[in-house]
Amino acid sequence: MARENDVYNNDQVPAKWKSLFSNDEWYVHDIVVKSTYGFGAIAIVAHILCMMWKPWLGN
């Protein structure tokens, strides 16, 4: 895949990642990372609530 024009089209990408990502790829990466953090936060809250309701470890 040629990336001649991507040099000018990656102004949203941090400097150290410009050789790897274009703006579109960075946008998708950002969505995936934020979705993973969101899923992790929801999972932690769900586990805490379940532990408070019915503890499964020890007494």
Phi and psi restraints in degrees (range 20) as a CNS / XPLOR table:
assign (resid 1 and name C) (resid 2 and name N)
       (resid 2 and name CA) (resid 2 and name C) 1.0 -76.2 20.0 2
assign (resid 2 and name N) (resid 2 and name CA)
       (resid 2 and name C) (resid 3 and name N) 1.0 138.5 20.0 2
assign (resid 2 and name C) (resid 3 and name N)
       (resid 3 and name CA) (resid 3 and name C) 1.0 -124.1 20.0 2
assign (resid 3 and name N) (resid 3 and name CA)
       (resid 3 and name C) (resid 4 and name N) 1.0 34.7 20.0 2
assign (resid 3 and name C) (resid 4 and name N)
       (resid 4 and name CA) (resid 4 and name C) 1.0 -65.2 20.0 2
assign (resid 4 and name N) (resid 4 and name CA)
       (resid 4 and name C) (resid 5 and name N) 1.0 -43.7 20.0 2
assign (resid 4 and name C) (resid 5 and name N)
       (resid 5 and name CA) (resid 5 and name C) 1.0 -81.3 20.0 2
assign (resid 5 and name N) (resid 5 and name CA)
       (resid 5 and name C) (resid 6 and name N) 1.0 -17.3 20.0 2
assign (resid 5 and name C) (resid 6 and name N)
       (resid 6 and name CA) (resid 6 and name C) 1.0 -66.8 20.0 2
assign (resid 6 and name N) (resid 6 and name CA)
       (resid 6 and name C) (resid 7 and name N) 1.0 -21.2 20.0 2
assign (resid 6 and name C) (resid 7 and name N)
       (resid 7 and name CA) (resid 7 and name C) 1.0 -60.4 20.0 2
assign (resid 7 and name N) (resid 7 and name CA)
       (resid 7 and name C) (resid 8 and name N) 1.0 -34.8 20.0 2
assign (resid 7 and name C) (resid 8 and name N)
       (resid 8 and name CA) (resid 8 and name C) 1.0 -92.6 20.0 2
assign (resid 8 and name N) (resid 8 and name CA)
       (resid 8 and name C) (resid 9 and name N) 1.0 -14.4 20.0 2
assign (resid 8 and name C) (resid 9 and name N)
       (resid 9 and name CA) (resid 9 and name C) 1.0 -105.0 20.0 2
assign (resid 9 and name N) (resid 9 and name CA)
       (resid 9 and name C) (resid 10 and name N) 1.0 19.6 20.0 2
assign (resid 9 and name C) (resid 10 and name N)
       (resid 10 and name CA) (resid 10 and name C) 1.0 -124.7 20.0 2
assign (resid 10 and name N) (resid 10 and name CA)
       (resid 10 and name C) (resid 11 and name N) 1.0 44.9 20.0 2
assign (resid 10 and name C) (resid 11 and name N)
       (resid 11 and name CA) (resid 11 and name C) 1.0 -73.0 20.0 2
assign (resid 11 and name N) (resid 11 and name CA)
       (resid 11 and name C) (resid 12 and name N) 1.0 -15.4 20.0 2
assign (resid 11 and name C) (resid 12 and name N)
       (resid 12 and name CA) (resid 12 and name C) 1.0 -87.5 20.0 2
assign (resid 12 and name N) (resid 12 and name CA)
       (resid 12 and name C) (resid 13 and name N) 1.0 -12.4 20.0 2
assign (resid 12 and name C) (resid 13 and name N)
       (resid 13 and name CA) (resid 13 and name C) 1.0 -84.6 20.0 2
assign (resid 13 and name N) (resid 13 and name CA)
       (resid 13 and name C) (resid 14 and name N) 1.0 133.0 20.0 2
assign (resid 13 and name C) (resid 14 and name N)
       (resid 14 and name CA) (resid 14 and name C) 1.0 -57.9 20.0 2
assign (resid 14 and name N) (resid 14 and name CA)
       (resid 14 and name C) (resid 15 and name N) 1.0 151.5 20.0 2
assign (resid 14 and name C) (resid 15 and name N)
       (resid 15 and name CA) (resid 15 and name C) 1.0 -54.5 20.0 2
assign (resid 15 and name N) (resid 15 and name CA)
       (resid 15 and name C) (resid 16 and name N) 1.0 -42.7 20.0 2
assign (resid 15 and name C) (resid 16 and name N)
       (resid 16 and name CA) (resid 16 and name C) 1.0 -72.6 20.0 2
assign (resid 16 and name N) (resid 16 and name CA)
       (resid 16 and name C) (resid 17 and name N) 1.0 -12.7 20.0 2
assign (resid 16 and name C) (resid 17 and name N)
       (resid 17 and name CA) (resid 17 and name C) 1.0 -107.7 20.0 2
assign (resid 17 and name N) (resid 17 and name CA)
       (resid 17 and name C) (resid 18 and name N) 1.0 1.2 20.0 2
assign (resid 17 and name C) (resid 18 and name N)
       (resid 18 and name CA) (resid 18 and name C) 1.0 -61.3 20.0 2
assign (resid 18 and name N) (resid 18 and name CA)
       (resid 18 and name C) (resid 19 and name N) 1.0 -28.5 20.0 2
assign (resid 18 and name C) (resid 19 and name N)
       (resid 19 and name CA) (resid 19 and name C) 1.0 -76.5 20.0 2
assign (resid 19 and name N) (resid 19 and name CA)
       (resid 19 and name C) (resid 20 and name N) 1.0 -15.5 20.0 2
assign (resid 19 and name C) (resid 20 and name N)
       (resid 20 and name CA) (resid 20 and name C) 1.0 -104.3 20.0 2
assign (resid 20 and name N) (resid 20 and name CA)
       (resid 20 and name C) (resid 21 and name N) 1.0 -31.0 20.0 2
assign (resid 20 and name C) (resid 21 and name N)
       (resid 21 and name CA) (resid 21 and name C) 1.0 -124.1 20.0 2
assign (resid 21 and name N) (resid 21 and name CA)
       (resid 21 and name C) (resid 22 and name N) 1.0 143.6 20.0 2
assign (resid 21 and name C) (resid 22 and name N)
       (resid 22 and name CA) (resid 22 and name C) 1.0 -94.7 20.0 2
assign (resid 22 and name N) (resid 22 and name CA)
       (resid 22 and name C) (resid 23 and name N) 1.0 176.4 20.0 2
assign (resid 22 and name C) (resid 23 and name N)
       (resid 23 and name CA) (resid 23 and name C) 1.0 -59.1 20.0 2
assign (resid 23 and name N) (resid 23 and name CA)
       (resid 23 and name C) (resid 24 and name N) 1.0 -44.3 20.0 2
assign (resid 23 and name C) (resid 24 and name N)
       (resid 24 and name CA) (resid 24 and name C) 1.0 -63.2 20.0 2
assign (resid 24 and name N) (resid 24 and name CA)
       (resid 24 and name C) (resid 25 and name N) 1.0 -44.2 20.0 2
assign (resid 24 and name C) (resid 25 and name N)
       (resid 25 and name CA) (resid 25 and name C) 1.0 -66.0 20.0 2
assign (resid 25 and name N) (resid 25 and name CA)
       (resid 25 and name C) (resid 26 and name N) 1.0 -37.5 20.0 2
assign (resid 25 and name C) (resid 26 and name N)
       (resid 26 and name CA) (resid 26 and name C) 1.0 -66.4 20.0 2
assign (resid 26 and name N) (resid 26 and name CA)
       (resid 26 and name C) (resid 27 and name N) 1.0 -38.6 20.0 2
assign (resid 26 and name C) (resid 27 and name N)
       (resid 27 and name CA) (resid 27 and name C) 1.0 -62.6 20.0 2
assign (resid 27 and name N) (resid 27 and name CA)
       (resid 27 and name C) (resid 28 and name N) 1.0 -45.8 20.0 2
assign (resid 27 and name C) (resid 28 and name N)
       (resid 28 and name CA) (resid 28 and name C) 1.0 -64.4 20.0 2
assign (resid 28 and name N) (resid 28 and name CA)
       (resid 28 and name C) (resid 29 and name N) 1.0 -43.1 20.0 2
assign (resid 28 and name C) (resid 29 and name N)
       (resid 29 and name CA) (resid 29 and name C) 1.0 -58.7 20.0 2
assign (resid 29 and name N) (resid 29 and name CA)
       (resid 29 and name C) (resid 30 and name N) 1.0 -43.2 20.0 2
assign (resid 29 and name C) (resid 30 and name N)
       (resid 30 and name CA) (resid 30 and name C) 1.0 -61.6 20.0 2
assign (resid 30 and name N) (resid 30 and name CA)
       (resid 30 and name C) (resid 31 and name N) 1.0 -43.2 20.0 2
assign (resid 30 and name C) (resid 31 and name N)
       (resid 31 and name CA) (resid 31 and name C) 1.0 -63.1 20.0 2
assign (resid 31 and name N) (resid 31 and name CA)
       (resid 31 and name C) (resid 32 and name N) 1.0 -44.5 20.0 2
assign (resid 31 and name C) (resid 32 and name N)
       (resid 32 and name CA) (resid 32 and name C) 1.0 -63.0 20.0 2
assign (resid 32 and name N) (resid 32 and name CA)
       (resid 32 and name C) (resid 33 and name N) 1.0 -45.2 20.0 2
assign (resid 32 and name C) (resid 33 and name N)
       (resid 33 and name CA) (resid 33 and name C) 1.0 -64.5 20.0 2
assign (resid 33 and name N) (resid 33 and name CA)
       (resid 33 and name C) (resid 34 and name N) 1.0 -46.7 20.0 2
assign (resid 33 and name C) (resid 34 and name N)
       (resid 34 and name CA) (resid 34 and name C) 1.0 -65.4 20.0 2
assign (resid 34 and name N) (resid 34 and name CA)
       (resid 34 and name C) (resid 35 and name N) 1.0 -36.9 20.0 2
assign (resid 34 and name C) (resid 35 and name N)
       (resid 35 and name CA) (resid 35 and name C) 1.0 -65.1 20.0 2
assign (resid 35 and name N) (resid 35 and name CA)
       (resid 35 and name C) (resid 36 and name N) 1.0 -39.2 20.0 2
assign (resid 35 and name C) (resid 36 and name N)
       (resid 36 and name CA) (resid 36 and name C) 1.0 -64.6 20.0 2
assign (resid 36 and name N) (resid 36 and name CA)
       (resid 36 and name C) (resid 37 and name N) 1.0 -43.5 20.0 2
assign (resid 36 and name C) (resid 37 and name N)
       (resid 37 and name CA) (resid 37 and name C) 1.0 -62.6 20.0 2
assign (resid 37 and name N) (resid 37 and name CA)
       (resid 37 and name C) (resid 38 and name N) 1.0 -42.1 20.0 2
assign (resid 37 and name C) (resid 38 and name N)
       (resid 38 and name CA) (resid 38 and name C) 1.0 -62.4 20.0 2
assign (resid 38 and name N) (resid 38 and name CA)
       (resid 38 and name C) (resid 39 and name N) 1.0 -45.3 20.0 2
assign (resid 38 and name C) (resid 39 and name N)
       (resid 39 and name CA) (resid 39 and name C) 1.0 -60.9 20.0 2
assign (resid 39 and name N) (resid 39 and name CA)
       (resid 39 and name C) (resid 40 and name N) 1.0 -43.2 20.0 2
assign (resid 39 and name C) (resid 40 and name N)
       (resid 40 and name CA) (resid 40 and name C) 1.0 -62.0 20.0 2
assign (resid 40 and name N) (resid 40 and name CA)
       (resid 40 and name C) (resid 41 and name N) 1.0 -42.3 20.0 2
assign (resid 40 and name C) (resid 41 and name N)
       (resid 41 and name CA) (resid 41 and name C) 1.0 -64.2 20.0 2
assign (resid 41 and name N) (resid 41 and name CA)
       (resid 41 and name C) (resid 42 and name N) 1.0 -43.5 20.0 2
assign (resid 41 and name C) (resid 42 and name N)
       (resid 42 and name CA) (resid 42 and name C) 1.0 -64.0 20.0 2
assign (resid 42 and name N) (resid 42 and name CA)
       (resid 42 and name C) (resid 43 and name N) 1.0 -40.8 20.0 2
assign (resid 42 and name C) (resid 43 and name N)
       (resid 43 and name CA) (resid 43 and name C) 1.0 -64.1 20.0 2
assign (resid 43 and name N) (resid 43 and name CA)
       (resid 43 and name C) (resid 44 and name N) 1.0 -40.8 20.0 2
assign (resid 43 and name C) (resid 44 and name N)
       (resid 44 and name CA) (resid 44 and name C) 1.0 -64.5 20.0 2
assign (resid 44 and name N) (resid 44 and name CA)
       (resid 44 and name C) (resid 45 and name N) 1.0 -45.7 20.0 2
assign (resid 44 and name C) (resid 45 and name N)
       (resid 45 and name CA) (resid 45 and name C) 1.0 -61.8 20.0 2
assign (resid 45 and name N) (resid 45 and name CA)
       (resid 45 and name C) (resid 46 and name N) 1.0 -43.3 20.0 2
assign (resid 45 and name C) (resid 46 and name N)
       (resid 46 and name CA) (resid 46 and name C) 1.0 -62.4 20.0 2
assign (resid 46 and name N) (resid 46 and name CA)
       (resid 46 and name C) (resid 47 and name N) 1.0 -41.5 20.0 2
assign (resid 46 and name C) (resid 47 and name N)
       (resid 47 and name CA) (resid 47 and name C) 1.0 -66.7 20.0 2
assign (resid 47 and name N) (resid 47 and name CA)
       (resid 47 and name C) (resid 48 and name N) 1.0 -39.8 20.0 2
assign (resid 47 and name C) (resid 48 and name N)
       (resid 48 and name CA) (resid 48 and name C) 1.0 -63.7 20.0 2
assign (resid 48 and name N) (resid 48 and name CA)
       (resid 48 and name C) (resid 49 and name N) 1.0 -44.5 20.0 2
assign (resid 48 and name C) (resid 49 and name N)
       (resid 49 and name CA) (resid 49 and name C) 1.0 -63.7 20.0 2
assign (resid 49 and name N) (resid 49 and name CA)
       (resid 49 and name C) (resid 50 and name N) 1.0 -40.9 20.0 2
assign (resid 49 and name C) (resid 50 and name N)
       (resid 50 and name CA) (resid 50 and name C) 1.0 -66.2 20.0 2
assign (resid 50 and name N) (resid 50 and name CA)
       (resid 50 and name C) (resid 51 and name N) 1.0 -37.7 20.0 2
assign (resid 50 and name C) (resid 51 and name N)
       (resid 51 and name CA) (resid 51 and name C) 1.0 -66.1 20.0 2
assign (resid 51 and name N) (resid 51 and name CA)
       (resid 51 and name C) (resid 52 and name N) 1.0 -38.0 20.0 2
assign (resid 51 and name C) (resid 52 and name N)
       (resid 52 and name CA) (resid 52 and name C) 1.0 -68.8 20.0 2
assign (resid 52 and name N) (resid 52 and name CA)
       (resid 52 and name C) (resid 53 and name N) 1.0 -35.1 20.0 2
assign (resid 52 and name C) (resid 53 and name N)
       (resid 53 and name CA) (resid 53 and name C) 1.0 -75.4 20.0 2
assign (resid 53 and name N) (resid 53 and name CA)
       (resid 53 and name C) (resid 54 and name N) 1.0 -49.5 20.0 2
assign (resid 53 and name C) (resid 54 and name N)
       (resid 54 and name CA) (resid 54 and name C) 1.0 -145.4 20.0 2
assign (resid 54 and name N) (resid 54 and name CA)
       (resid 54 and name C) (resid 55 and name N) 1.0 87.8 20.0 2
assign (resid 54 and name C) (resid 55 and name N)
       (resid 55 and name CA) (resid 55 and name C) 1.0 -60.2 20.0 2
assign (resid 55 and name N) (resid 55 and name CA)
       (resid 55 and name C) (resid 56 and name N) 1.0 136.0 20.0 2
assign (resid 55 and name C) (resid 56 and name N)
       (resid 56 and name CA) (resid 56 and name C) 1.0 -111.8 20.0 2
assign (resid 56 and name N) (resid 56 and name CA)
       (resid 56 and name C) (resid 57 and name N) 1.0 -2.6 20.0 2
assign (resid 56 and name C) (resid 57 and name N)
       (resid 57 and name CA) (resid 57 and name C) 1.0 -116.7 20.0 2
assign (resid 57 and name N) (resid 57 and name CA)
       (resid 57 and name C) (resid 58 and name N) 1.0 116.7 20.0 2
assign (resid 57 and name C) (resid 58 and name N)
       (resid 58 and name CA) (resid 58 and name C) 1.0 69.0 20.0 2
assign (resid 58 and name N) (resid 58 and name CA)
       (resid 58 and name C) (resid 59 and name N) 1.0 -153.9 20.0 2
